[in-house]
Amino acid sequence: MNEKYYKLKDKKFIIFLFSLCFLVYLSTYLGRLNYSASITAILEEGIFTKSQTGIIGTTFFFTYGLGQFISGFLGDKITPKKLVFLGVFISSISNLFMAFTNNYLIMVLAWSINGLFQSFIWSPMIRFIVDFLDDSIKSKTCIYLNLSVPLGTILTYIMTASIIKFKSWKFVFILSGIILLIISILWLIGYNLIEKNAKNNGIQYEKKVIKNDNKNNNNTNINIISLIISSGFIFLLFSLIVQGSLKDGVTNWVPVYINETYNLGSSISIISTIIIPIFNIFGVYFASILNHKIKNEIKTSAIFFGICTICLFILFISSGKSVFISLLMLGISTTTMMAVNTLLIGLLPINFDKINKVSSISGILNSFVYIGGAISTYGIGIMSEKIGWNNTILVWIILSIISCTICLAILKKWNNYRLNNL
């Protein structure tokens, strides 16, 4: 079955589409990392224990990870316009709830809902880009959209540190909620303008939509589970869990680690960790440059896992001795995970455009990243309490080595699958 689609050809609207997606996804970090950036201040108020604050953060990543399964499949069936709007709008409401309660259960529920509905944004947005942009530019767009992650992180930490210095951490959630509400409206307006321009001035094309009920075509009866197994992704999922742990989980606890290891205070600890997302910006560029030469997302990811292992080992032997070296190694190691995220979540799903599974694959892969974030957000807090920060870092090193090994082990299987099926 063929359906009519329209590609943008107006350069101004192509830039506008990228800018709109970039702004929307950047804003989501204001509404998700604001809690992580506020953890030190929340702990200092004595409202909750370290374990309790970890659980609140974990609920976001857990529901976000599970929601990716749902949004991935919905993103291939329902227009991104509705899904992205719903995700940003409900996130706005959830943030406002966080600002007006000290009830632990209500905060757990509000942050769980925030995670679930924010999961409706990334995968449908990738489909939006793939549908409206030409093949020559969609890959670059998906890669550079990842810049919104470190920039959103920097903005969130600066905003949070500035507000906490003069006001209560509650104001962080009020401002985030208002910004997200405005962004949700801008998304609807922008989407309508892009869609209208594509239909009136764009290039019409027909896209073959694959149906599962056609048994006569070998490519039409596509089962996601068999696809995950035959492509080797069943093993890659563990590496994605580790990548989520080392990107999001570690980033969330860096202010606490710096504060407890070097006694810098909450505001200074938050500000000092801005170096990490600044480093992460380069992760997107490194991923693009290296993968352009290697031309294999999984092989390139293995290299970045290897670099991460080295940096974490240096962190392990220097922890407690130099705050500069600790921040530098944390910055480089999380940058390598930002690069892996760009490769496996932003770029790899594009390979499945021909079988109409871009959003589904993106959702599945991204879900495991955030399952890793959920496990580590809670687990790192528990481990740091029970076994100390040095042993916690040692666990990170072991996981990074395993992930590098997995990427190398499935390389041949993925290459064969892509050659024969995509």
SULQUI-V188745 format. One line per field, one symbol per residue. phi: phi as a letter, one per 20 degrees, with the letter a starting at -180 (. if undefined). psi: psi as a letter, one per 40 degrees, with the letter a starting at -180 (. if undefined). burial: # if it has 24 or more other ideal C-beta (glycine too) atoms within 12 Angstrom, else .. Layout:
phi=???
psi=???
burial=???
This chain:
phi=.dceccefcfgfffffffffffffffffffeceffgfeggfffffmfceffffffgffffffffffffgffffffecdgggfffgffffffffffffffdbdfgfffffffffgffeffedffffffgfffddfgfcffffffffffffffffgfffffffffffdcffffffffffffffffffffffffffffffffecedebddfeedfeeeedfeeeedfffffffenfgefgffffffffeeeffgfeggfgfffedlenfffffffffgfffffgfgfffffffffeelbfffffffffffggfffffgfedgndbfffffffffffffffffffffededgffgeffdlcgfffgfffffffefffffffefffffffednfffffffgffffffffffgffegffffffffecc
psi=hhihihiiehddddddddddddddddddddededdddeddddddeediiddddddddddddddddddddddddddedihddddddddddddddddddddfiehdddddddddddddddeedddddddddddeiideeddddddededdddddddddddddddddddiiedddddddddddddddddddddddddddddddeahhihhhhhheeheehdedghhdddddddeeedddddddddddddddddddeddddddddefeidddddddeddddddddeddddddddddddfhddddddddddddddddddddeehedhdddddddddddddddddddddddddddddeddeffddddddddddddeddddddddddddddddeidddddddddddddddddddddeddddddddded.
burial=....####....##.############################....#.#.#########################..###.#################.......##.#########################..#########################.##....#########.###.##.###.##.###.##...#......##...........#.#..##..################################...##.################.###.##....##############.######..#...#..##.#########################.##############################....##.##.###.######.###.##.##..##...#
